[in-house]
Amino acid sequence: MFGLPGGMEWVILAIIALLVFGGSRLANAGKNAGKAIREFKEETSSLKKTDTPPAVPPSRPVAEPEGIVHEGEIVPDEKDKGQRA
């Protein structure tokens, strides 16, 4: 029942817009819209050209930080030096 306007509906809408806004305003609006679309396309294409993958620094071996205890590992406590069990 309610869908997108077809061919004749677009003509009626264009005539109503012409009567309400006038020809010069509609021409300026169309020119400004075209200019905005053109600028947008230029900016996106320039971003695509300059978009380079980030430089990956050379990988170095990852050393485990001190103090990490793995499961099942027995770590002597420094406070217990000199004491016997």
C-alpha positions in Angstrom: 0.0 0.0 0.0 2.7 2.5 1.0 5.9 2.0 -0.9 8.5 4.1 -2.6 7.2 6.7 -5.0 7.1 5.6 -8.6 7.6 7.7 -11.8 4.5 9.9 -11.7 4.9 10.5 -7.9 8.4 11.8 -8.4 7.2 14.3 -11.0 4.5 15.6 -8.7 7.0 15.9 -5.8 9.4 17.8 -8.1 6.7 20.2 -9.1 5.6 20.8 -5.5 9.3 21.4 -4.5 9.7 23.8 -7.4 6.6 25.8 -6.3 7.6 25.9 -2.6 11.3 26.6 -2.9 11.7 28.2 -6.3 14.1 27.3 -9.1 17.2 29.2 -8.0 17.1 27.7 -4.5 16.7 24.1 -5.9 19.6 24.7 -8.4 21.9 26.0 -5.6 20.9 23.0 -3.4 21.7 20.6 -6.2 25.0 22.3 -6.9 26.0 22.3 -3.2 25.0 18.6 -2.9 27.1 17.7 -5.9 30.1 19.7 -4.5 29.8 17.9 -1.1 29.7 14.5 -2.7 32.7 15.3 -4.9 34.8 16.5 -2.0 33.8 13.4 0.0 35.0 11.1 -2.8 38.3 13.0 -3.1 39.0 12.8 0.6 38.2 9.1 0.8 40.3 8.3 -2.3 43.2 10.3 -0.8 42.9 8.4 2.4 43.0 5.1 0.6 46.2 6.2 -1.3 48.1 7.3 1.8 46.8 4.4 3.9 49.8 2.2 4.4 50.1 -0.8 6.7 51.8 0.2 10.0 55.4 -0.8 10.3 55.8 -3.8 12.5 58.8 -3.6 14.8 61.2 -6.5 14.8 60.1 -9.2 17.2 62.3 -9.9 20.2 62.1 -13.0 22.3 59.7 -12.5 25.2 61.4 -13.2 28.5 59.3 -14.1 31.5 59.4 -11.5 34.2 61.1 -12.5 37.5 58.9 -13.8 40.2 56.5 -15.9 38.1 56.0 -19.3 39.6 54.8 -22.1 37.4 52.6 -24.9 38.7 54.5 -27.6 40.6 57.6 -25.5 41.0 59.2 -25.2 44.4 60.5 -21.7 45.1 62.6 -21.2 48.3 61.6 -18.1 50.3 64.5 -15.7 50.8 63.4 -15.2 54.4 64.1 -18.9 55.1 67.8 -18.7 54.3 69.8 -20.5 57.0 66.9 -22.3 58.5 66.5 -26.0 58.3 63.3 -27.9 58.0 
